[in-house]
Amino acid sequence: MKTIDSIHSIHLELHDDEENSHKEYDVFLQKGDTGYAVSFKYGRINGHSTEGVKIEDATEEEAKIVYDKLVLSKMKKGYEEV
């Protein structure tokens, strides 16, 4: 799916000094020429990142549900919006 426009995005971070764990997670809601997509990027802060797609070629409503669910799941694990 060729991305046309980024509708919404959020940057989340998780810091645990005791475990020396500092992670980031980005979620993107995008509109493409064949529908909507939700993609993500995560990894250690200032380290290697992994990217992926949760859903593509979806309706706007389907994509928003996936986006909200993904963000909520990360916040439940302790990630905070930065």
VENPEVEN-V793815 format. One record per backbone hydrogen bond with DSSP energy under -1.0 kcal/mol. NH is the residue of the N-H (numbers start at 0). CO is the residue of the C=O. Records with the same first field share a line. If there is no record, write none. Layout:
NH->CO, CO
This chain:
3->30
4->30
6->28
7->28
9->26
11->24
12->79
13->22
15->20
20->15
22->13
23->42
24->11
25->40
26->9
27->38
28->7
29->36
30->4
31->34
32->1
35->57
36->29
37->54
38->27
39->51
40->25
41->49
42->23
44->21
46->43
49->41
51->39
53->37
54->37
57->35
62->58
63->59
64->60
65->61
66->62
67->63
68->64
69->65
70->66
71->67
72->68
73->69
74->70
75->71
77->74
78->73
79->12
81->10
